[in-house]
Amino acid sequence: MKFDKIIATGGIGTGMLFLSSQQKPLGRSESRSVTLSPAKDYCKQQIVLYYTASLLKDKIPVYPVGYVGADGSGSAIIEEMRLQGMDVTYISQSPEYPTTISICLQYPDRETCNFTAGNSASGLVTPEYVKNAMMQIGVDERTIVCAIPEVPVASRAEMVRAGKMKGALTVLSVPVSEAEEFEELSIYRYVDILAVNLEEAQAVAHSSETGEILLRKLADKLGNWNPCLSILMTCGRDGAYTYASQSVERIPPLLGNAINTTGAGDAFLGGALAGIARGMELRKERNDLVFGETTLRSAPELGTICAGMAVECEDSIAFHVSPMTIQGLICKNGWTAENHFI
């Protein structure tokens, strides 16, 4: 293992998934009948860290930092995360605010939009709370810190800033609605890896481009703050792109029967984090035409497998993803993988 612990903060809570029969985006004044899905939905930190913890179980500790309500939902989530292999010591319960709830609307093409309650326990994750947890856990050059949405911007910025000051590898995810805030904070100078989807990349770069052109524009802009910053950019059906050491690489998507794309980007990040912790590089130095064309060896390829398995699952977390099921998928498809891959 290249790293000996992972510390993250982000929203922790439950969600509800609604299915729209119409492809047209929901209008500002529109009332629409939709179908409530029986699928289980979760907030972002739990989704990301499920895959990380599952793939690193009994290898290195994974510490979620956050708040839930002192309610049945919050207690159940803490127990779930503990059973999933996470150290839940730094998840607190609030008697005043409820556990965060997220509402997801999925369109017929499987694209989704989300609403997350801001007046919930996750809002209690202050910069001081984050700093205190990091101090107690201990942060050094063998630590990965990851700031995930759905807690206050200032708290995520503090995790990245404090982590960088201690020599940790810092990872940041930036939603569209908060791109301007992070830019105003000049936080990118403390970020080692930026993880974004296509729309988030466009918001940060102030560009409507796509693919490699967008990624290079984003890298050029962020290079003004941090010329060493790397980028992971997911693009749905177009796969994912990485920018590292001033080079761009595309990872083809894992083709399959998509049932629910909710959480696919988070699954990608969770799998990639596990790969990084294992010592995998962000690039394999080859652009495969199809996934698995050459030997699997990079962290984004591990993330792609997690995302590909996630979209075939009705829930926002594909609980069947594990080292064993990934090994089975590799064998089934006749791919080859380096020994440290899984």
Salt bridges, closest charged atoms under 4 A:
ASP4 OD1 - LYS5 NZ 3.26
GLU30 OE2 - ARG32 NE 2.75
GLU79 OE2 - ARG82 NH2 2.48
GLU158 OE1 - ARG161 NH1 3.09
GLU178 OE1 - ARG156 NH2 2.58
GLU180 OE2 - HIS206 NE2 3.65
GLU183 OE1 - HIS206 NE2 3.18
GLU183 OE1 - LYS221 NZ 2.98
ASP192 OD1 - LYS164 NZ 2.63
GLU209 OE2 - LYS217 NZ 3.84
GLU212 OE2 - ARG216 NE 3.11
ASP238 OD1 - ARG250 NH2 3.58
GLU249 OE1 - ARG283 NE 3.97
ASP266 OD1 - LYS44 NZ 3.29
ASP288 OD2 - LYS284 NZ 3.10
ASP288 OD1 - ARG286 NE 2.94
GLU293 OE2 - ARG286 NH2 3.60
GLU301 OE2 - LYS284 NZ 2.70
GLU338 OE2 - ARG297 NE 3.34
GLU338 OE1 - HIS340 ND1 3.50
